[in-house]
């Protein structure tokens, strides 16, 4: 009887999760009820003809600068070398975010993360760049960018301390999971960094009895909690792989820079870059269930204190 009651309560909460759409459903926000935000800026596939495609920026040789505009301003030329933009989407990252969120709702009997999704293809909007490079000055794309960022800000506004996880996909040959904290590969390798320049600075100020090394790649790091669940999901940085060494590594982009605690506030952010094999439909459910547990362990240990 109790089980039925609890199950009904949980389903009710899941059904009740409000969804807010941006203009033309280019963006969407699933309102959560915990201090956790999951974002997927590069998982969209919509290619409306009303938004010209992002191909390359416009190069002004005299000043050595790129202008991201449609069409190119005078005295500039489209330049796919100097002003290259990435238009490749991160496949199955929306599916991953929804699967992880569902697992978290289930494991907590109804505490669900906020979810912010960009449904536009990256060839139309890059929601992990500053507005100009993201939208090329196209009004419709700019509106979607503002709505996407507004949803994150709204989710954050209801939190004191919290955590944002920005989910991406990459095709690096190492095929490992890359956790980005705004520390470059060279600095992770050399150890030349301090907590204050990172996207988890607030966490370091809450956990004064724990070294930053431990929070970043030691016993209280997200890498450790992932390893604890399943060591086959090789993660960098983590206790087993504290440094990328000569391997490929993404250190974090616009979202973790803007909405993590590097500049201000008490909400931390980590970029999670997933290899292809983990996003395949055969692996995705298993990985999502694992990641949900690892995130909750990290959250319980580091956020709710
Ligand atoms: Zn990405």
Boltz pocket constraint, residues with backbone or C-beta under 6 A from the ligand:
constraints:
  - pocket:
      binder: B
      contacts: [[A, 42], [A, 88], [A, 90], [A, 167], [A, 168], [A, 169]]
      max_distance: 6.0
